[in-house]
Amino acid sequence: MKRQAVKSVAKGIKSALDVVLRTEANTASCAIMYQPKAPQKLMKYRRNK
C-alpha cells in the first residue's frame, strides 16, 4: 500500500515538473531561476524545434 502511494505521488510530481519545464522552455525568461543559456536537453520540451 505504501509503495503504491509513493509511486502515485512520484508520478504526480513528474507530471507537474514536465509542465513547468515545457512552460519555461517556451518563455523568454525563466521564472524559477536565472539561466542565460538553456541546456540542450530542454530542446525535447520545446514546441518549436
N, C-alpha and C positions, 0 to 999 in steps of 0.2 A: 504494500500500500504506500509506504513512504517513498519507495523507488519510483513508483508511478507519479506521485506528486512532484518529485524533484524533476523528472523528465518533462512533465507538463509545464512547470514553471520555466525550465530551461528553454523549451520551445517558444513560450511567450516572450521571453527576454530576447531570444534570437530574432523573432519577428519584429519586435519593437526596434531593435538596433538596425535591422535591414531597412526599415522605413526611415530612420534617422540618416543612415548612410546614403540612401537614394536622394533624400532632400538636400543634404549637404553637398553631394556631388554635383547637383544641378543648380547651386546658388553661387553667386559671385563671392560671397564671404562666408566663412564658417562661423556658426553661432556658438558652438561648443568651445572651440579653442582656435587661436590664430594659427593658420597653416598656409604659408605663402605658396608652396608648391604641392600639388596633390600627388599622392603616390600612384604609381601605375596600377596597383590593384583596385583602385577606385573606378577604373575605367569600366569594369563589368557592371557597375551600378548606374552608369550614365545613360540617359535616354538617347542622346546624340553621340555616336561613337566616331 
